[in-house]
Amino acid sequence: MNNEVIITCALTGAGDTVGKSEHVPVTPEQIAASAVEAANAGAAVVHIHVRDIETGQGSRDVGLYREVVRRVRDSGVDVVINLTAGMGGDLVIDDEDPLKPVDGTDLVNAQDRLPHVEELLPDICTLDCGSLNFGEGHQLYVSTPDMLRAGAKRVQELGVKPELEIFDTGQLWFATKLIEEGLIDAPPLFQLCMGIPYGAPANPELLQTMVHMLPEGAQWASFAIGRNQLPWVAHSALLGGHVRVGLEDNLYLSKGVKATNGQLVERAVSIVEDLGATVASPADARRILQLKGAAGA
């Protein structure tokens, strides 16, 4: 069991959730306010996506990231900033002509997924460690081995800690190769992402297997989506990991009761403390993860 648990709050994501809950933040002001709410509730880390203000869809606009991060840093609330670097991997193909990308495609190379990271130098940014059939239909998430090597090298040069997003066991296998190749500094940080179609199912036995596959000395967290999110806090902590909650992955506090990010963090704090563990502060998180900079302090 992990006795010092880092709670990450994933604030908004890029999924089609804006119309499903009035609590999903969209504007930079809303996202930053939600980050502060989550930090005050006990989250040591906030994981940040941004959304187009007009459409509510996920965005790679550096200006939006700049405003969110400025607002969080200017708030005076201490929290570790984790920016997504996964946007730019979406490929939707045409049924009749698979070589023809269609609406919904946003596919760029590794370097073009990182300009906001290069400018803002967060404590952490994500690195999605492989390609995936992303749900139904013809949508794919594309992250090839050489894209990942290029992205990992650039993030390492910037001194930002990569959070290795693992959606299936093959991705975990490849992430260990990045470590062996010297592209990931110690201690590596893994996020085991469960229940996302069609990656690793939200199965506690599978989580245990993936934990056993981690390299020695790794720090790791895990989450599951939807109704499994809050029970997964206990699964992850009991197996020795850190935890993640938030509206990116789940909109409900209980059946029929829509949540805010702060409420989800408060529930995670209760679960961790009921297990007899301590909730890590942002300073604790920086120590545990051996973060290089204090840009998010």
C-alpha positions in Angstrom: 0.0 0.0 0.0 1.1 3.6 -0.7 1.2 5.6 2.5 1.8 9.0 0.9 -0.6 9.4 -2.0 -0.5 12.1 -4.7 -4.0 13.1 -5.9 -4.1 14.5 -9.5 -7.3 16.2 -10.7 -7.9 16.0 -14.5 -10.0 19.2 -14.9 -11.7 19.1 -18.3 -10.1 16.8 -20.9 -11.1 17.0 -24.6 -14.0 14.7 -24.8 -17.6 15.5 -25.8 -18.7 16.2 -22.2 -19.5 19.9 -22.2 -23.2 19.4 -23.0 -23.4 16.6 -20.4 -22.6 18.6 -17.3 -22.7 22.3 -16.5 -19.6 21.8 -14.3 -17.2 21.0 -17.1 -15.0 24.0 -17.4 -14.5 25.5 -20.9 -13.0 29.0 -20.8 -9.5 29.7 -19.4 -11.1 31.5 -16.5 -13.3 28.5 -15.7 -10.5 26.0 -16.1 -8.1 28.0 -13.9 -10.8 28.5 -11.2 -11.5 24.7 -11.3 -7.8 24.1 -10.8 -7.7 26.3 -7.7 -10.9 24.6 -6.4 -9.2 21.2 -6.9 -6.0 22.3 -5.2 -7.9 23.7 -2.2 -9.8 20.4 -1.9 -6.5 18.5 -1.7 -5.2 17.8 -5.2 -1.4 18.2 -5.4 -1.4 18.1 -9.2 -3.8 19.5 -11.8 -3.9 18.0 -15.3 -4.8 20.6 -17.8 -6.4 20.5 -21.3 -7.9 23.6 -22.9 -11.1 24.0 -25.0 -12.2 26.2 -27.8 -14.2 28.9 -26.2 -16.9 28.9 -28.9 -17.3 25.2 -29.6 -16.2 23.6 -26.3 -14.1 21.2 -28.3 -10.5 20.3 -27.3 -7.8 22.7 -28.6 -4.1 23.0 -29.0 -4.2 26.9 -28.9 -1.0 28.0 -27.0 -2.7 31.3 -26.1 -5.4 29.4 -24.2 -2.8 27.3 -22.3 -0.9 30.5 -21.6 -4.0 32.2 -20.0 -4.9 29.2 -17.9 -1.4 28.7 -16.5 -1.0 32.4 -15.8 -4.2 32.5 -13.9 -3.3 29.4 -11.9 0.2 30.7 -11.1 -1.2 34.2 -10.2 -3.8 32.7 -7.9 -1.3 32.2 -5.1 -2.4 28.6 -4.6 0.4 26.1 -4.7 -0.2 23.2 -7.1 1.8 21.2 -9.5 0.9 21.9 -13.1 0.6 19.0 -15.6 -0.2 20.0 -19.2 -1.4 17.5 -21.7 0.8 17.0 -24.7 -1.5 14.4 -26.3 -3.5 16.7 -28.5 -2.6 16.4 -32.2 -2.8 12.6 -32.4 -6.4 12.2 -33.7 -6.9 10.4 -37.0 -10.4 9.7 -38.4 -10.4 7.8 -41.7 -12.9 7.6 -44.5 -14.7 4.3 -44.8 -14.4 4.1 -48.6 -10.9 5.7 -48.9 -8.9 4.9 -45.8 -6.0 7.1 -46.9 -8.3 10.2 -46.8 -8.6 11.8 -43.4 -12.0 13.3 -42.6 -13.5 15.8 -40.1 -12.2 15.2 -36.6 -8.6 14.5 -37.8 -6.0 16.6 -36.0 -2.7 14.8 -36.6 0.6 16.5 -36.2 4.2 15.4 -35.5 5.8 15.1 -32.1 7.3 18.6 -32.1 4.0 20.3 -33.0 2.4 18.7 -30.0 4.8 20.6 -27.7 4.8 24.4 -28.3 2.8 25.1 -25.1 5.2 22.9 -23.1 8.2 24.7 -24.6 6.8 28.1 -23.7 5.2 27.5 -20.3 7.6 24.9 -18.9 5.1 23.1 -16.6 6.3 20.7 -13.9 4.9 17.7 -15.9 3.5 17.0 -19.3 2.0 13.9 -20.7 3.4 11.5 -23.2 0.8 9.1 -24.7 2.9 5.9 -25.2 1.3 4.3 -28.2 -1.4 4.2 -30.8 -5.0 3.1 -30.0 -8.3 2.3 -31.6 -10.1 5.1 -29.8 -13.7 4.0 -29.3 -16.1 3.0 -32.1 -16.1 3.9 -35.7 -13.0 5.0 -37.6 -11.2 7.1 -35.0 -7.6 6.3 -34.1 -5.1 7.9 -31.7 -1.7 7.9 -33.4 1.6 8.0 -31.5 4.3 6.0 -33.3 7.6 4.8 -31.7 9.6 7.4 -33.4 7.1 10.2 -32.6 7.5 9.1 -29.0 11.3 9.1 -29.1 11.3 12.6 -30.6 8.8 13.8 -28.0 10.6 12.2 -25.1 13.9 13.7 -26.2 12.5 17.2 -26.5 10.7 17.0 -23.1 13.9 15.8 -21.5 15.8 18.7 -23.0 13.3 21.1 -21.5 13.7 19.6 -18.0 9.9 18.8 -17.8 8.9 15.5 -16.2 7.0 13.3 -18.7 4.0 11.4 -17.4 4.0 8.2 -19.4 0.3 7.6 -20.3 -0.2 3.8 -20.6 -3.4 2.6 -22.2 -2.4 -1.0 -22.7 0.3 -3.5 -21.9 2.2 -3.1 -25.2 2.5 0.6 -24.5 4.0 -0.2 -21.1 6.5 -2.4 -22.8 7.5 0.4 -25.2 7.7 3.0 -22.4 10.3 0.8 -20.6 12.3 0.9 -23.9 12.3 4.7 -23.8 13.8 4.4 -20.3 16.4 1.9 -21.4 17.3 4.2 -24.3 18.0 7.0 -21.8 15.1 9.2 -23.0 13.3 9.3 -19.7 15.1 10.5 -16.5 14.7 8.7 -13.2 12.4 8.2 -11.5 10.0 7.5 -14.4 6.4 8.5 -13.8 3.7 6.2 -15.2 -0.1 6.9 -15.5 -2.0 3.6 -16.0 -5.2 4.5 -17.8 -8.0 1.9 -17.5 -11.4 1.4 -19.1 -10.9 3.6 -22.1 -12.2 1.8 -25.2 -10.3 0.0 -26.6 -7.3 -0.1 -24.3 -6.8 -1.9 -21.0 -10.1 -2.8 -19.3 -10.8 -1.5 -15.8 -10.0 -4.8 -14.2 -8.2 -4.8 -10.8 -6.3 -8.0 -11.7 -5.0 -6.5 -14.9 -3.9 -3.4 -13.0 -2.0 -5.6 -10.6 -0.3 -7.3 -13.6 0.6 -3.9 -15.1 2.1 -2.8 -11.8 4.2 -5.9 -11.7 5.5 -4.9 -15.2 6.8 -1.5 -14.0 10.5 -0.9 -13.8 12.1 -0.8 -10.4 12.0 2.6 -8.8 9.1 3.9 -11.0 6.5 6.2 -9.6 3.0 5.5 -10.8 -0.6 6.4 -10.7 -3.8 4.9 -12.1 -7.3 5.9 -12.9 -10.4 4.4 -14.4 -13.2 6.2 -16.2 -16.9 6.6 -15.4 -18.4 4.8 -12.4 -15.1 3.1 -11.7 -13.3 6.3 -11.0 -13.8 6.6 -7.3 -13.4 2.8 -6.4 -10.2 3.0 -8.5 -8.7 5.4 -6.0 -8.7 2.6 -3.4 -7.4 0.0 -6.0 -4.5 2.2 -7.0 -3.5 3.3 -3.4 -3.7 -0.3 -2.1 -1.4 -1.5 -4.9 1.2 1.2 -4.0 0.2 3.9 -6.5 -1.0 7.5 -6.7 -4.5 8.4 -7.9 -6.4 10.6 -10.4 -9.9 11.9 -10.4 -11.7 14.7 -12.2 -14.2 15.6 -14.8 -12.1 14.5 -17.7 -12.8 10.9 -16.8 -16.1 11.0 -14.8 -19.0 13.5 -14.4 -20.7 12.0 -11.3 -20.2 11.9 -7.6 -22.8 9.2 -7.2 -25.6 7.9 -9.4 -27.5 10.8 -10.9 -25.5 13.4 -8.9 -23.2 15.5 -11.0 -19.9 16.5 -9.5 -17.5 19.4 -9.5 -13.8 18.8 -9.7 -13.5 19.9 -6.1 -16.1 17.4 -4.9 -14.3 14.5 -6.7 -11.0 15.5 -5.0 -12.7 15.7 -1.6 -14.1 12.2 -2.1 -10.7 11.0 -3.1 -9.1 12.6 0.0 -11.7 10.8 2.1 -11.0 7.4 0.5 -7.2 7.8 0.9 -7.5 8.9 4.5 -9.9 6.1 5.3 -7.3 3.6 4.1 -4.9 5.1 6.6 -2.7 6.9 4.1 -1.6 10.5 4.0 -2.6 12.9 1.1 0.6 14.4 -0.4 0.9 18.2 -0.6 2.3 19.9 -3.7 5.7 20.1 -2.0 5.5 16.4 -1.2 4.7 15.6 -4.8 7.7 17.6 -6.0 9.9 15.6 -3.7 8.4 12.2 -4.5 8.5 12.8 -8.3 11.9 14.6 -8.1 10.6 17.4 -10.3 13.4 19.6 -11.6 11.9 23.0 -11.8 9.6 25.1 -9.6 7.7 26.7 -12.6 4.4 25.5 -11.2 5.1 26.6 -7.6 
